[in-house]
Amino acid sequence: MKFIILFIYFSFCISILQAQDSISKNEFSPGVNLQIGYIPKTYPIAPKSPFAAISSIEFFWKFNGKDKWHQYYNYPRGGVELVCGYLGNNNELGFATGLIPCLQINSKNENKKWRFKIGFGIGYFNKPFDPVSNPNNYYIGSSFVNMTHFSFRREIKISDKTHFLFGLSMIHSSDGHTTLPNVGLNMFTVDAGLRFLKIEKKNIPTLMKNEHKLSYTLKFGVGLHEFGETEKAVGGPKYPSYHLSFWVNRSFKQIHQVQFGLIMAYYTSFYDYITNQEVYASSQRLNSGTAIAFIGHEFIFGKFGLVTQGGIYLYNPFFVKLKKLEGEWSTSNKLESLFTNRLGINYYPFKKANTLNNIKNQFSMGVYIKTNLAQADLFEYSVSYTF
């Protein structure tokens, strides 16, 4: 159900981008890419892979400036990327496909032609972990996963209608700890591709004067995960968790928001373990919670926001207690008990065109993946209001 919701959400995002394209007469700018690289072995008994090969088709549009955020992002491209990959080990890793909504941002210096692309979508793996038929694939625990794509490339003009791109990419796939095992699979690649376009035309920029404004956001989220380590307690129940966040936004440069805030969470999986194992004699619900102080950043582009947050646990008693009881209080565990991150996308359904990063008095819906240090913890679905 989680991935059906995620698929519908991003399909809706794609339809919004296409609708904006028809209104602002942005130019269809498709592309094809080939990526060759490797999958680093991040778990001792995980399958080996000598190399990985990924091909993709980009159904992108060139944003030519009718909406002011196009200008602040130096006339980016956006759309959806369809990827298909050979993972170097058909028996244990199989193949992967993905549908990834993406935004490609251009360098400010027009002559340098550097391109940064980020995508956050859904992937399918045909050979996930199975205790009988595929017991070594600790990378991927379920067929449907989140697939995140980063690339940094240089673009060279071949002709007015064809450009060549080359650079480096990383694709990360994980189910967000909702199905174990879930070490997560990373592909690091070099890539090359072609972009097909019309002769570029741009509207004259009419950038607005920057104003630094404060706003305040209250967010409620529901997370989902399996309780246990990355590779332990396979096949257990999926537990919800509840997250309440409050933060202050400070806007700058018309497309950015800096965030400073707090997150309080209650984990039903913690409470279940605490009561069943009698870990605490009292304050069982209190010890099932966490508190986080964080700083974050949100890129605003139209009705969407790409959010990154880095936090420090102010209160995380159960995780510390559990690790010490299990005799696993290593340096890695200590760091996981302190540092946490979130990556997500917000959608502002009622935000008007050309309001840039003015999200005051706006409702939003979001989907996030949360990690402890580099270890996936959960997927979170949220609603929030900024005032």
C-alpha positions in Angstrom: 0.0 0.0 0.0 2.8 2.4 0.8 4.3 2.2 -2.6 0.9 2.5 -4.3 0.5 5.8 -2.5 4.0 6.8 -3.4 3.4 5.9 -7.1 0.1 7.9 -7.2 1.8 10.8 -5.5 4.6 11.1 -8.0 2.3 10.4 -10.9 0.4 13.4 -9.8 3.6 15.4 -9.6 4.4 14.5 -13.2 0.9 15.5 -14.4 1.3 18.9 -12.7 4.7 19.4 -14.4 3.2 18.5 -17.8 0.2 20.8 -17.2 2.5 23.7 -16.4 4.4 22.9 -19.6 1.3 23.2 -21.7 0.4 26.5 -20.1 3.8 28.2 -20.3 4.7 26.6 -23.7 7.9 25.0 -22.4 9.8 22.9 -24.9 9.9 19.1 -24.9 13.5 18.2 -24.5 14.0 14.4 -24.4 17.2 12.6 -23.8 18.9 9.1 -23.6 21.6 8.1 -21.3 24.0 5.1 -20.6 25.7 4.6 -17.2 28.4 2.1 -16.5 29.7 1.6 -12.9 29.8 -0.7 -9.9 27.9 -1.7 -6.8 30.1 -1.5 -3.7 29.8 -4.4 -1.4 28.4 -3.0 1.9 27.5 -6.2 3.6 29.8 -9.3 4.0 27.6 -12.0 2.5 25.7 -9.8 0.0 25.9 -10.8 -3.6 29.0 -9.8 -5.6 28.6 -7.6 -8.7 31.6 -7.0 -11.1 29.8 -4.0 -12.7 26.4 -2.4 -13.4 24.9 -0.9 -16.5 22.0 1.4 -16.5 20.1 2.9 -19.5 17.5 5.6 -19.3 15.1 7.7 -21.3 14.3 11.2 -20.1 11.0 12.8 -20.9 12.0 16.3 -20.0 10.7 19.8 -20.7 12.8 22.9 -20.9 11.4 25.6 -18.6 11.7 28.9 -20.5 10.9 31.5 -17.9 7.2 32.2 -17.7 7.2 31.3 -14.0 9.8 33.3 -12.1 11.3 30.2 -10.4 12.5 29.1 -13.8 14.8 32.1 -13.9 16.2 31.6 -10.4 17.1 28.0 -11.3 18.7 29.2 -14.6 16.0 27.7 -16.8 16.1 24.1 -15.7 14.6 21.0 -17.2 12.1 18.8 -15.4 10.0 15.7 -16.1 10.3 11.9 -15.6 13.2 9.5 -16.2 12.6 5.9 -17.1 15.5 3.7 -16.1 16.4 0.0 -16.6 19.5 -1.6 -15.2 21.6 -4.7 -15.3 23.1 -5.3 -11.9 25.9 -7.7 -12.8 24.5 -10.7 -11.0 21.3 -12.1 -12.6 20.9 -15.0 -10.1 20.9 -12.9 -6.9 20.4 -9.3 -7.9 18.4 -9.6 -11.1 17.5 -6.4 -12.9 16.0 -3.1 -11.8 13.6 -0.6 -13.4 12.5 2.8 -12.1 10.2 5.8 -12.8 11.9 8.9 -11.3 10.5 12.4 -11.4 13.6 14.7 -11.9 14.7 18.3 -11.9 17.9 19.3 -13.7 19.5 22.6 -12.6 21.9 24.5 -14.8 25.1 26.3 -13.8 24.8 30.1 -13.4 27.6 30.7 -15.9 26.0 29.9 -19.3 29.4 29.2 -20.9 30.3 26.4 -18.5 27.2 24.2 -19.1 27.4 22.2 -15.9 24.2 20.3 -15.0 23.1 18.9 -11.7 20.1 16.4 -11.7 18.2 15.1 -8.7 15.4 12.6 -8.9 13.2 10.9 -6.2 10.9 8.1 -7.4 10.0 4.5 -7.3 12.0 1.4 -8.4 11.2 -2.3 -9.0 13.7 -5.1 -8.4 12.8 -8.6 -9.6 15.1 -10.5 -7.3 14.6 -9.1 -3.7 15.6 -11.1 -0.6 13.8 -14.3 -0.1 14.7 -16.6 2.8 14.5 -19.7 0.5 15.2 -18.8 -3.1 17.5 -15.7 -2.6 18.9 -15.6 1.0 22.0 -13.5 0.3 20.4 -10.3 -1.2 20.6 -8.2 2.0 20.6 -5.1 -0.2 16.9 -5.1 -1.2 14.2 -6.6 1.0 11.1 -5.9 -1.2 10.4 -5.6 -4.9 9.2 -2.0 -4.8 11.6 0.6 -3.3 12.4 4.3 -3.3 15.0 5.1 -6.0 17.0 8.3 -5.6 19.2 9.6 -8.5 21.9 12.2 -8.4 24.1 13.2 -11.3 26.6 15.9 -12.1 27.4 16.3 -15.8 28.9 18.6 -18.4 26.9 19.5 -21.5 28.6 20.1 -24.9 26.8 21.4 -28.0 27.0 19.1 -31.0 24.5 21.0 -33.1 21.6 23.4 -32.4 19.3 20.5 -31.8 21.6 17.9 -30.2 23.8 18.2 -27.1 26.2 15.6 -25.6 26.4 15.1 -21.8 28.9 13.2 -19.7 29.7 13.0 -16.0 29.2 11.0 -12.7 26.0 9.6 -11.2 24.8 7.8 -8.1 21.6 5.8 -7.7 20.5 4.7 -4.2 17.7 2.2 -3.7 16.1 1.4 -0.4 12.7 0.5 1.0 13.2 2.8 4.0 13.4 0.0 6.6 9.8 -1.0 5.9 10.8 -4.5 4.9 13.9 -6.2 6.2 16.6 -6.9 5.3 17.4 -3.5 3.8 21.1 -2.6 3.7 20.3 -0.5 0.6 21.9 -0.8 -2.9 24.1 1.9 -4.3 25.3 2.2 -7.9 28.2 4.6 -8.7 28.6 5.2 -12.4 30.1 7.3 -15.1 27.5 8.2 -17.7 27.1 9.7 -21.1 24.0 10.8 -23.0 22.3 12.8 -25.7 19.8 15.7 -25.3 17.5 16.6 -28.2 16.1 20.1 -28.2 14.8 23.0 -30.2 16.8 26.2 -30.6 16.7 27.7 -27.1 14.7 30.8 -26.5 14.4 32.5 -23.1 12.1 35.1 -21.7 13.9 38.2 -20.4 14.5 37.8 -16.6 12.5 40.0 -14.3 13.9 39.0 -11.0 12.4 40.3 -7.9 14.1 42.1 -5.0 15.0 39.6 -2.3 13.2 39.9 1.0 14.2 37.9 4.1 11.0 36.7 5.8 10.2 34.4 8.7 7.4 31.9 8.7 6.5 29.0 11.0 5.6 25.4 10.1 3.7 22.7 12.0 3.9 19.2 10.6 2.3 15.9 11.5 3.6 12.7 10.0 3.0 9.0 10.2 6.0 6.7 9.6 6.2 3.0 8.8 9.0 0.5 9.4 9.9 -3.0 10.6 11.5 -3.2 14.0 15.0 -4.6 14.0 18.4 -4.2 12.5 19.1 -3.9 8.8 19.5 -7.7 8.4 17.7 -9.0 11.6 14.1 -9.9 12.5 13.2 -10.5 8.8 9.5 -11.0 8.2 8.3 -9.1 11.3 5.3 -6.9 11.6 5.3 -3.3 10.3 4.8 -0.7 13.0 3.6 2.9 12.6 5.3 5.8 14.3 3.9 9.3 14.9 5.9 12.5 14.3 5.2 16.1 15.4 7.5 18.8 14.1 7.7 22.6 14.5 10.2 24.8 12.8 11.0 28.4 11.8 11.6 29.2 8.1 13.9 32.0 6.9 13.6 32.7 3.2 16.4 34.0 1.0 17.2 34.3 -2.7 13.5 33.8 -3.6 13.8 30.0 -3.9 15.4 28.9 -0.6 14.1 28.3 2.9 16.4 27.6 5.8 14.7 25.7 8.7 15.5 25.5 12.4 13.2 23.3 14.5 12.3 20.3 16.7 10.8 16.9 16.0 9.1 14.7 18.6 8.2 11.1 17.7 6.5 8.1 19.3 7.4 4.6 18.1 4.8 1.9 18.6 7.6 -0.7 17.9 9.6 0.6 20.8 6.6 0.5 23.1 5.8 -3.1 22.0 9.3 -4.3 22.7 9.5 -2.4 26.0 6.3 -3.8 27.4 6.9 -7.4 26.1 10.5 -7.5 27.4 9.9 -5.4 30.5 12.8 -3.1 29.6 11.5 -0.3 31.8 9.4 -0.6 34.9 7.9 2.8 34.5 7.6 5.6 31.9 7.2 3.1 29.2 5.5 5.4 26.7 7.9 8.2 27.5 10.8 6.0 26.8 9.2 5.0 23.5 9.7 8.5 22.2 12.5 10.6 20.7 13.2 14.3 20.4 15.4 15.9 17.7 16.8 19.3 17.0 17.5 20.0 13.4 18.5 22.4 10.7 17.2 22.0 7.2 16.9 23.5 3.7 14.1 23.5 1.2 14.4 24.3 -2.5 11.1 25.8 -3.7 10.2 25.2 -7.4 6.6 26.1 -8.3 4.3 24.1 -6.1 7.0 21.7 -5.0 9.8 21.8 -2.4 12.8 19.5 -2.1 13.7 19.2 1.6 16.9 18.1 3.4 17.2 18.0 7.2 20.0 17.1 9.4 19.4 16.6 13.1 20.8 15.6 16.5 18.9 13.5 19.0 18.2 15.3 22.2 16.3 12.3 23.6 16.7 8.8 22.4 16.7 6.5 25.5 15.4 3.2 24.0 17.9 3.0 21.2 20.8 3.4 23.6 19.3 1.0 26.1 18.7 -1.7 23.5 22.1 -1.6 22.0 23.8 -1.8 25.4 21.5 -4.8 26.3 22.5 -6.5 23.1 26.2 -5.8 23.8 26.6 -3.8 20.5 27.5 -0.4 21.8 30.0 0.3 19.0 31.2 3.6 17.6 28.8 3.2 14.7 25.9 2.6 17.2 26.9 5.7 19.2 26.8 7.9 16.0 23.5 6.4 15.0 22.1 7.3 18.4 23.1 10.9 17.8 22.7 11.9 14.2 19.6 11.6 11.9 18.6 12.9 8.5 15.5 13.4 6.3 15.1 13.7 2.6 11.7 14.5 1.2 9.4 16.3 -1.2 6.5 18.7 -0.3 3.6 19.6 -2.5 1.7 22.9 -2.0 -1.6 22.4 -3.8 -2.9 25.9 -3.2 0.3 27.9 -3.9 -0.1 30.5 -6.6 2.2 30.8 -9.6 5.1 33.2 -9.3 5.0 33.4 -5.5 8.4 31.8 -5.4 9.4 30.8 -1.8 6.4 32.5 -0.2 4.9 29.5 1.5 3.2 31.5 4.3 -0.4 30.4 5.0 0.1 27.3 2.8 -1.0 23.7 3.4 1.4 21.0 2.1 1.6 17.2 1.7 4.9 15.4 1.9 6.8 12.1 1.7 10.1 11.7 3.5 12.7 9.0 4.0 14.4 9.2 7.5 17.8 7.7 8.4 19.9 7.4 11.5 23.4 8.4 10.3 23.4 6.4 7.0 21.0 3.7 8.1 17.4 3.9 6.8 14.8 4.1 9.6 11.4 4.7 8.1 9.2 6.3 5.4 7.1 9.1 6.6 3.9 10.6 5.1 3.0 14.0 6.3 0.7 17.0 6.2 1.8 20.5 7.3 0.7 24.1 7.5 3.0 27.1 7.3 1.8 30.4 9.0 
